[in-house]
């Protein structure tokens, strides 16, 4: 083996070790945590003044954060958790979401999703939501979302809804991915449905459009000034807030 090949193998081993460490840490954290003060984020950024200043701003407007495991599903899981929680508290929202979900199975199958598996995910999602809204408690909601099998079932269905919305309105969304993928189905197959693919603005916009459940994203990054805020869809009046730090989403409470 040449010296160059030896160095390359050494680097690959280090990368593999770091990936495994990241996975091990992720697996030890809950899928959805209990709320904690926003100020608890500060120790994570003591060596980064840019981020630390943003956390200072953040703590003046928001009280708590609910952490979501960074496993590639954090946006979809955070969004679904807030949807379930909000539907139980808001009867009008609950009925609107029920009405929409009743149409989604036939809609997704018409778009080409496999009928048997799609029906399974759909029925599980609807039944779980209705059980929570009818007789669920905070404790049962947390138990559902921290049961990996059930929680991931729910995530898969919102990924299907996201894929369906993107494909239905491909003329609107395709210009943002044109040149990278031959069509919207290929984009969805590679960037929406795989469980390790995190959501970007396109996927977030599609899912909020599909369920008519808007949100506010609060961005914390290295840029100067206060955290940026983005309402999706634009002009809506969201009651749900998600914190975005590069590559990761958590739930915020005002």
N, C-alpha and C positions, 0 to 999 in steps of 0.2 A: 504494500500500500504506500502511495506517495505521501509526502508531508502535507500536500494540499488536500488530498482525500481524507487524511487523518484529521486535519483541522475541521473539514466539512462535517465529518461524522461526529466529532466532538461538539460542534455547534448544534447539530440536529439533536443530539442526546440532551443537551442543555434545554433546548426549546421544548422537547418532549417532557422533560422533568418539570419545567415551569407550567406547561399546560396541565399536567397531572396535579400539581399543587393547587392551581386555580380551581380545577374540578373538585378536588377534595375539600377545599374551603367552601365552595358553593354548596356542596352536598350537606355540609354541617349547618347551614343556615336554613331557617324555615322558608317555605315557598312564599308565605305572606306573614309578616311579623306583627306583633302588637305595636301600637303607636308609641313613639318616643319623641322627646323634644327635638325640634330642629337644631338646637344648639349642640346636640350630640354629634353633629357632623363636623364640628370644628376641629376636634383632634385629628381627623383624617387629613386636614389641610394645613397643619401648623408650619410645614415647610414650603407652603405655596401661598404667598400673599395675595395673588390675584384671586384664587378660589376662595381663600379665607374671607376676603372683603365681600365677596358675593354671598357667602353664608351669613355674614353679619347683616347685610341687607335683607336676606331671606327671612331671618328670624324676627324681623320687625313686622312682617306682614303675615307670616304663617307660624302656627304654634307647634304642630306635630308633623312627623313623617312616619309613614308605614312602609317599611322596607319590603322589597319584592326580590326574590332570588334572581341573581344575574345568570340565567341559564339559556338565554336566547329567546325566552318567552316573556320577559318581564313586562313589556308594554301590554301584550295581549292579556296577561294574567292580571295586571293592575287595572286595566280597563274593565275586564269582566267582573272583578271583585267589586269595583265601584258601581257597576251596573246593577248587580244583584242587591247590594246594600241600598242603593237609591230606589230601586223598584219596590222594596219592602216599605220604605218610608213615604213614597209618593204614589198614591193610587192611580192618579192620572197617567203618570209615566208607566206604571205597571201595565195598564190596559193598552197603552200605545205600543209598548214593546211586545206584549202578547199578540196583538193584532198583526204586527209585522212578522213575528216568528212563525205564525200560522201559515204565512205565504212562502216561507223561505225554502222548505223542502222541495216542493214542486219546482220552484224557481231555479234552485241549484241543479236539480236533475235535468231540467230543460237546457241548462248551460253546459251539460256534459259530465257532471259529477256522477260517480258510480252510485246507483240508487240504494243498494243494500247498506253499504257502509255509511253513506250520507244520512240515511234514515236513522241508523243507530245513533250517530252523533247528535242529530237533531232531536230525537226523542229524549235522549239523556239530558241534553241541555234544557229543553222545555220543562221536563218533569222536575229537574233539580231546581230550576228557577221558581216554578209554581209551588213546590214543597217549601222552599225558603220563604216565599211571600205569604203563604197560607199559615204556616206554623213554625217557621224557623226562628232561631235566636241568634244573637251575636256569636255565641259559642258554637252553634251548629254551622254557621257560615265559616268561621275560622277552621273548623274541623274539615269541612268540605274542601276548602281551598288549600289545606295543608295535607290532604290525602293525595299523594302524587298521581295515582291512577285516575281518580275522579277529576282532579284539578286539570290534568292534561287533556282529558276528554273534553272539558269545557273550552279549553284553549284551542283545540283542533277545530271545534265548530266555529269559533269566531274567526279563525284563519280561513275557513271555508267561506264565511260570509264576506270577508275582505276580498278573497279571490273572486267571488261572484260579482261583487260590486265593480271591481276593476275591469273584469271582462265585459260586463254589461255596458259600462260607460267607457270602453276602451278608447273611443275617439277623444274623450276629454283627457284621459291619463296617459295615453301612449306617447304623445310628444315629449314627455318627461323621461322616457326610457328609450326612445327611438335611437337606433344605431347600436344599442347594446344587446337588444333582444329582437328576434324577428317578428314577434307579436306579443300581445299581452298574456296569452296563455303560457308562453315560454317564461315570461317574467314571473308569473304567479307560481309556476312549477318550480322555479329556482330560488325565488326570493320571498315567497309568501308561505307556501305549504311546508317546507322543511322546518322541523321543530327547533333548529338551532339558528334560524334566521331572525334577527331582530327587526323591528318595524322602523321604517323611516317615514317622512312626512306623507308620501304617497299612500302608504298603507293606512296610516292614521286617518287621513282625510276620507279614504274609501269606507273604512269601518264606521266612522262617525256619521257619514252620509247614509250608510245602510240602515243603521239603527236609530237615526235621528237623536243621538245621545251625544251632545257636544262636550268639549272639554277645553281646559286651558292648560297649555304647556308652559312651565316656568324653566328657563334655561339657565344653568350655572356652568360657566366655562371660564377661560383665561382672559377674556376681554375685559376692558375697563368699564367701570360704572356698575349700576344695579343690574340684577338679573333681568334678562329679556323675557317677555311674555307673549305667547302666541295663542289666539283663540281659534279653534277649529270646530266647525266651519266659521269662517270670518263673518262677523256680525251677529253671531248667536250669543246666547246668555247662559254659559255653562255654570253648573254648580259643582263640577268635579275638577280637581286640580292634580296634575301629575308633574313631578319634578324630573327634569331631564339633565343628567350629567353625561358627558360624552360616552355613548355606548350603553347607557343604562337609564331605566325609568323606575321611579318610586311614587307613592301616593302622598299628596300633601293635604293638610287640613288648616283652614284659616282660623 
